[in-house]
Amino acid sequence: MSGQLKVGVLASGRGTNLQALLDHVRGFEARIVAVASDRVDAPALERARAAGVPCSVFPRDAFPDRAERDAAIADWLDAQGVELVVLAGYMAILDGAFIARFRDRIINVHPSLLPAFPGLAAVEQALDYGVKVFGVTVHFVDEGVDTGAIILQRAIDLPAATDAASVLTALRPLEHTLLPEAIRLIAAGRVHRDPSHPRRVVVED
């Protein structure tokens, strides 16, 4: 991709990962050109507005079904020229048509070392299992739940962890580092599918 990679962000909540992107990749390797949310009151929208990034809201109750809402989001992202879609705390499942439209151009950050503990409440799942090492994964999005090819992972030892909130607090700096790093790598053309293993991603040095 030539020039700055045009990134669209989908966010449902506070937008701390969006802020990390605004702080660390915007204006360098990539440009955040659009932020969309499924929640009118998402603080992420205020972060986008403060940064002068176009934003739009697609509330669930404004559309008859998920397919129509996701089609509307995809149309809006296309109109903004988005080349890469980043899910940054987006709490809705995208339908297959949306994923097909942006095939291999959607990434997500997840608070576990996938394929362990996919889906909601990943940290709670890990705590219930008694794990001592937690982590963060940035991966491509496919039609499954957190089943897309892994781009980057980072782990942290928390042998005494018993509380999900404290684990999430410890993981947040990893998310804020790993997600911008993945976007920089993609913008530089250094992320490729391994032709001999379609689920594997090769990251060039």
LUMKE-479059 format. One record per residue (C-alpha): residue number from 1; residue in three letters; x, y, z. Coordinates in Angstrom, 2 decimals. Example, Ala and Ser with C-alpha at 12.3 -4.5 7.8 and 13.67 -1.06 7.14 Angstrom:
% LUMKE-479059
  pos  code     east    north       up
    1   Ala    12.30    -4.50     7.80
    2   Ser    13.67    -1.06     7.14
***
This chain:
% LUMKE-479059
  pos  code     east    north       up
    1   Met     0.00     0.00     0.00
    2   Ser     1.41     3.38    -0.95
    3   Gly     1.53     6.36     1.41
    4   Gln    -0.05     6.26     4.81
    5   Leu    -2.32     3.30     5.45
    6   Lys    -5.91     4.52     5.89
    7   Val    -7.33     2.94     9.02
    8   Gly   -10.92     2.72    10.21
    9   Val   -11.53     1.85    13.85
   10   Leu   -14.61     0.21    15.34
   11   Ala   -15.00     0.77    19.09
   12   Ser   -17.76     0.26    21.63
   13   Gly   -16.27     1.56    24.85
   14   Arg   -13.67     3.83    26.40
   15   Gly   -11.40     3.88    23.38
   16   Thr    -8.04     3.47    25.12
   17   Asn    -6.72     1.36    22.23
   18   Leu    -8.01     3.99    19.80
   19   Gln    -6.09     6.61    21.79
   20   Ala    -2.94     4.50    21.53
   21   Leu    -3.37     4.48    17.75
   22   Leu    -3.99     8.22    17.66
   23   Asp    -0.88     8.77    19.77
   24   His     1.52     6.33    18.12
   25   Val     0.65     5.66    14.48
   26   Arg    -1.52     8.54    13.32
   27   Gly     0.43    10.78    10.98
   28   Phe     3.32     8.33    10.74
   29   Glu     2.83     4.94     9.11
   30   Ala    -0.95     5.17     9.15
   31   Arg    -3.77     7.68     9.24
   32   Ile    -6.94     7.12    11.28
   33   Val    -9.59     8.29     8.83
   34   Ala   -12.78     6.93    10.43
   35   Val   -14.14     5.80    13.79
   36   Ala   -17.47     4.03    14.09
   37   Ser   -19.35     2.72    17.10
   38   Asp   -22.48     0.75    17.89
   39   Arg   -23.05     2.90    20.99
   40   Val   -24.07     6.55    20.92
   41   Asp   -22.44     7.21    24.32
   42   Ala   -19.13     5.44    23.65
   43   Pro   -16.28     7.60    25.03
   44   Ala   -14.21     6.46    22.04
   45   Leu   -16.29     8.81    19.89
   46   Glu   -15.21    11.79    22.00
   47   Arg   -11.58    10.77    21.52
   48   Ala   -12.14    10.66    17.75
   49   Arg   -13.88    14.04    17.71
   50   Ala   -11.12    15.60    19.83
   51   Ala    -8.59    14.36    17.27
   52   Gly   -10.63    15.66    14.34
   53   Val   -11.35    12.18    13.00
   54   Pro   -14.68    11.64    11.20
   55   Cys   -16.95     9.41    13.27
   56   Ser   -20.37     7.85    12.96
   57   Val   -22.71     5.80    15.14
   58   Phe   -24.67     2.73    14.06
   59   Pro   -26.95     1.80    17.00
   60   Arg   -28.29    -1.73    17.03
   61   Asp   -31.91    -0.57    17.33
   62   Ala   -31.62     1.63    14.23
   63   Phe   -31.43    -1.37    11.88
   64   Pro   -33.72    -4.36    11.39
   65   Asp   -30.87    -6.85    11.71
   66   Arg   -27.12    -7.22    12.02
   67   Ala   -26.61    -7.75     8.29
   68   Glu   -28.12    -4.38     7.40
   69   Arg   -26.22    -2.58    10.11
   70   Asp   -22.91    -4.17     9.12
   71   Ala   -23.57    -3.33     5.47
   72   Ala   -24.16     0.30     6.45
   73   Ile   -20.93     0.37     8.45
   74   Ala   -19.01    -1.18     5.55
   75   Asp   -20.46     1.36     3.11
   76   Trp   -19.43     4.22     5.40
   77   Leu   -15.91     2.86     5.87
   78   Asp   -15.55     2.45     2.11
   79   Ala   -16.69     6.04     1.62
   80   Gln   -13.90     7.17     3.95
   81   Gly   -11.34     5.24     1.89
   82   Val   -10.53     2.76     4.67
   83   Glu    -7.91     0.15     3.77
   84   Leu    -7.60    -1.59     7.15
   85   Val   -10.35    -2.07     9.76
   86   Val    -9.23    -2.26    13.39
   87   Leu   -11.51    -3.64    16.09
   88   Ala   -10.53    -1.80    19.27
   89   Gly   -12.90    -2.92    21.97
   90   Tyr   -15.74    -3.44    19.50
   91   Met   -18.28    -5.62    21.29
   92   Ala   -20.44    -6.73    18.37
   93   Ile   -19.89    -9.73    16.11
   94   Leu   -19.42    -8.79    12.46
   95   Asp   -21.41   -10.76     9.91
   96   Gly   -19.87   -12.85     7.14
   97   Ala   -20.61   -10.35     4.38
   98   Phe   -18.68    -7.61     6.19
   99   Ile   -15.72    -9.92     6.76
  100   Ala   -15.74   -11.04     3.13
  101   Arg   -15.81    -7.44     1.97
  102   Phe   -12.67    -6.63     3.98
  103   Arg   -11.05   -10.06     3.74
  104   Asp    -7.60   -10.07     5.41
  105   Arg    -8.05    -6.36     6.12
  106   Ile    -9.64    -6.61     9.59
  107   Ile    -7.58    -7.03    12.75
  108   Asn    -8.56    -7.42    16.39
  109   Val    -6.79    -7.25    19.73
  110   His    -7.78    -9.93    22.25
  111   Pro    -6.75   -10.26    25.93
  112   Ser    -5.45   -13.83    25.83
  113   Leu    -2.81   -15.91    24.15
  114   Leu    -5.00   -17.36    21.43
  115   Pro    -6.07   -20.00    20.64
  116   Ala    -6.53   -20.24    24.39
  117   Phe    -9.59   -18.50    25.87
  118   Pro   -11.37   -17.02    22.84
  119   Gly   -14.59   -15.04    23.04
  120   Leu   -16.03   -12.99    25.87
  121   Ala   -14.59   -12.92    29.41
  122   Ala   -11.22   -14.24    28.23
  123   Val    -9.41   -13.19    31.40
  124   Glu   -12.11   -14.70    33.61
  125   Gln   -11.78   -17.93    31.62
  126   Ala    -8.02   -17.91    32.15
  127   Leu    -8.37   -17.26    35.89
  128   Asp   -10.90   -20.06    36.23
  129   Tyr    -8.40   -22.36    34.51
  130   Gly    -5.68   -21.34    36.93
  131   Val    -3.17   -20.03    34.40
  132   Lys    -0.07   -18.14    35.56
  133   Val     0.86   -16.51    32.24
  134   Phe    -1.52   -14.08    30.55
  135   Gly    -1.16   -12.23    27.30
  136   Val    -2.45   -10.29    24.34
  137   Thr    -2.96   -11.35    20.72
  138   Val    -3.42    -9.26    17.60
  139   His    -5.00   -11.37    14.86
  140   Phe    -6.81   -11.19    11.58
  141   Val   -10.58   -11.53    11.83
  142   Asp   -12.40   -14.35    10.07
  143   Glu   -15.89   -15.80    10.42
  144   Gly   -15.08   -17.61    13.66
  145   Val   -14.80   -16.20    17.17
  146   Asp   -11.16   -15.15    17.62
  147   Thr   -10.06   -17.87    15.19
  148   Gly    -8.24   -15.71    12.63
  149   Ala    -4.53   -16.02    11.87
  150   Ile    -2.27   -14.64    14.59
  151   Ile    -0.09   -11.62    13.77
  152   Leu     1.56   -10.77    17.12
  153   Gln     1.44   -12.01    20.69
  154   Arg     3.02   -10.93    23.94
  155   Ala     2.86   -12.54    27.38
  156   Ile     3.26   -11.46    30.98
  157   Asp     3.79   -13.56    34.10
  158   Leu     1.14   -12.96    36.76
  159   Pro     1.49   -16.02    39.01
  160   Ala    -0.55   -14.59    41.88
  161   Ala    -3.40   -13.15    39.81
  162   Thr    -6.92   -13.76    41.11
  163   Asp    -8.81   -10.66    39.94
  164   Ala    -9.85   -10.04    36.33
  165   Ala    -9.77    -6.26    36.66
  166   Ser    -6.16    -6.23    37.83
  167   Val    -5.14    -8.61    35.05
  168   Leu    -6.81    -6.41    32.44
  169   Thr    -5.00    -3.39    33.88
  170   Ala    -1.69    -5.26    33.56
  171   Leu    -2.50    -6.29    29.99
  172   Arg    -3.54    -2.84    28.79
  173   Pro     0.01    -1.56    28.15
  174   Leu     0.64    -4.68    26.05
  175   Glu    -2.46    -3.94    23.99
  176   His    -1.42    -0.32    23.56
  177   Thr     1.98    -1.44    22.28
  178   Leu     1.05    -4.46    20.20
  179   Leu    -1.86    -3.01    18.23
  180   Pro     0.08     0.01    16.89
  181   Glu     3.02    -2.29    16.16
  182   Ala     0.81    -4.58    14.08
  183   Ile    -0.54    -1.64    12.10
  184   Arg     2.97    -0.33    11.45
  185   Leu     4.03    -3.75    10.18
  186   Ile     0.98    -4.04     7.91
  187   Ala     1.50    -0.49     6.61
  188   Ala     5.11    -1.37     5.78
  189   Gly     4.02    -4.47     3.85
  190   Arg     5.82    -6.77     6.28
  191   Val     2.86    -9.03     7.15
  192   His     2.12   -11.92     4.77
  193   Arg     0.24   -15.18     4.70
  194   Asp     2.52   -18.21     4.56
  195   Pro     1.66   -19.84     1.19
  196   Ser     2.56   -23.26     2.60
  197   His     0.33   -22.81     5.66
  198   Pro    -2.75   -20.63     5.15
  199   Arg    -3.35   -20.12     8.88
  200   Arg     0.17   -18.90     9.53
  201   Val     1.26   -15.27     9.21
  202   Val     4.86   -14.41     8.42
  203   Val     6.18   -11.12     9.81
  204   Glu     9.30    -9.91     8.02
  205   Asp    12.18    -8.49    10.04
***
